[in-house]
Amino acid sequence: MFNVSTIHKSISNISSQEEHLINAMQALGDKTRYKMFKIMQTNKQMCVSEIANELGISVPAVSQNFRILELVGLVDKQRFGQKMCYKLKLNDPLIRKLVKIT
C-alpha cells in the first residue's frame, strides 16, 4: 500500500552520489545540453565557438549551457587566450557511466 511517510524518509536520505546523479540528469534533460554532451563524447576538448558552429546556435547560448554543465560537475573548463574550452570530467565514474548509456 502507498505510505507517504516511507516515501518522505527515503527521499530525505539521498546520498551525495544520488544528488550528483539527479543534478546531472536534470542538466541533460535539456535537448541542447544533451546534444553538447553527446558531441563532447567524441572530442577530448572543444571550445565554445566550435560547439556553437556544430549546433548552429549562438556562442552566448552555448556559454550559458556550458555554465550549467560545469555547475553540476559534468565538464571542466580551460581558457586558451580568448577562447574558453571544455572537456567532460571522465575521471568521474558517473560521467563514464552516462557516456556508456548515451
N, C-alpha and C positions, 0 to 999 in steps of 0.2 A: 504494500500500500504506500501511497505517496506521503512522505513525512517531511514537512518543511524544516523542522529543527535539525534533522540529519543532513539535509542539503546545506543549510547555513553553516554547520560545523565543518563539512567537507570543503566548502568554498573558502572559509576563513583559514584553513590550513594549507594554503597554496605555497609550495616551496619556491625558492628563488629561481630554480630551473624552470618550473612551470610558469612562473611570471615572465621569464625571458621568452619562453615559447609563445605565450599569449601575445606579448608585445610584438614579436616577430610576425605572427600570423595576422595581427591587425594591420601592421605595416604592409605586408604583402597582399592584403585583401584589396588594395587599390591596384587597378589594372596597369597604370603607368609604372608604379614601383615594382610590380611583379615582372613587367617586361624588362625593366632595368636590371633586376636581379638575374633574370634569365640571360641577358646579354653579358653581364659580368661573369657568368659561369664559364664562358668561352674565352674570356680575355683576363689575363692576370691583373691588369690595371687599365682603367680608362679615364680619360678626362671628361669633364662636363660637356665641353663642346662636341666631343666625339659621340657621346650618348644622345645629345640633342639632335645631331645630324642623323644618327641611326634611326631615331624615333620620329623625326620630323616635328619636334616641339621646340619651344624656346629654351635658351640657356637658363634664364631665371626659373622656369618651371622645373628643369632638371635639378638645378641647385637646391630648390626648396624640397624636392623629393629626396635628394641625397641627404639633406639635413635630417629628415625623418628617419631614413635608414641608418644614419650614423647614431642618432639618439637612442634607437632600440638595439644598437650594438651589432648590426649586420655588416657594416663596412668601416674601413679605416680610410683616412684622407691624407694626402700629401700634396704640398704646394711645389710646383715647378715654375718659378718665375711668376708670370701672370696666370698660369693655368692651375686649376685645382683638380687633382686626380684621385680616384677612389679604387679600392680593391676590396673584395669580400674577405671577411675575417675567417679564413679557412682553418685557422688553428682552434676555432670554437667547434666542439662536437655537434652542437645543434645546427650550426650553419652547414657543416658537412652532411648532416642527415637531410636537411632541407634541399641541398643541391642534388642529393641522390633521388629524392622523390619528386622533384620538379623537372 
